[in-house]
Amino acid sequence: MNEVLILAAAYLIDRVVGDPRSLPHPVVVIGWWIARLEAVIRAVVKREEHLKAAGILFPLLIVTGSYAVVWLVVWAAAWIHPVLAWLLSAWLISTTIATKGLADAGLEIAKHLAAGDFPAARRSLSMVVGRDTEHLDESEICRGAVETVAENIVDAIVSPLLYAAIGGAPLAMAYRAANTLDSMVGYKNEKYANLGWASARFDDVLNYIPARLTALLLVLASRLQGLDFRQSWRIVRRDAHLHPSPNSGLPEAAVAGALGVQLGGLNFYQGVPSDRARMGDRHRPLAAADILSTVRLMYLASLLCLAICLAIAALLG
């Protein structure tokens, strides 16, 4: 029962409080250690072909280290008092979830668009995407926001909740460490093709089942919200595999089908064009209302996921 209450409390903390900048965040610490480990590896390993083997050190040390540290911290808190351990666990799990942060990012962009302030909308979008945003029109700004919210439902909500249900705060933080590794070194560019391959693949493995669960949750959420759930499922089956990521295409395709829009297309990264696979059918241009609909889908999918994860936590005891 304690595990169920801890998980429910963690979700509630994230929904209400989110990640205040005034409080220390474990991901900042994880990011610091990733940067230090990269510096050490590059100082020691001089030959590019050896970096591929060295890249295994990232998930081996960062992920297992994050698990061990959180386990020890919770154990020490329990030695002082069980209630302290429960409260600490709930807070630590809440830092691995980003329901509020994801919604706030999307809603801020939608608010600027509704006010006709396109420069502000572009600036807000640039804070959550890697693509160039300076010259995007309204439809493209909306596409960026919808894609970001949809894609991050997996690694910002479903995955951490699922791993927390299975292994509590230590496993949730280990997942967040793996996801942070992917965001920092898991690129397929010249700098990280060798050094970051293990981190990228490990993140893909960890998100494989959660991504497919997310697609099902979004289809169900679209049904409950009166959206086109049949088309959502059809687009998942037709288009999700076209995405270069084995996981990201699933939530994007589910949202595209539910809203009756097309996601993907031509993006620019520091002036370099990148043509993304199209998800869904282009019945109409995207609008700010689609961002709001995506946020609502995200909220409902997160609640459905929470219910499943609470049941898992109860069964595992």
QUIGIQUI-V48788 format. One line per field, one symbol per residue. ss: DSSP state (~ for helix, > for strand, _ for the rest). A space follows every 10 residues. Layout:
ss=???
//
This chain:
ss=_~~~~~~~~~ ~~~~~~____ _____~~~~~ ~~~~~~~~~~ ~~~~___~~~ ~~~~_~~~~~ ~~~~~~~~~~ ~~~~~~~~~~ _~~~~~~~~~ ~~~~____~~ ~~~~~~~~~~ ~~~~___~~~ ~~~~~~____ _______~~~ ~~~~~~~~~~ ~~~~~~~~~~ ~~~~~~~~~~ ~~~~~~~~~~ ~~~~~_____ ______~~~~ ~~~~~~~~~~ ~~~~~~~~~~ ~~~~____~~ ~~~~~~~~~~ ~~_____~~~ ~~~~~~~~~_ __>__>>>>_ _>>>>___>_ _______~~~ ~~~~~~~~~~ ~~~~~~~~~~ ~~~~~~_
//
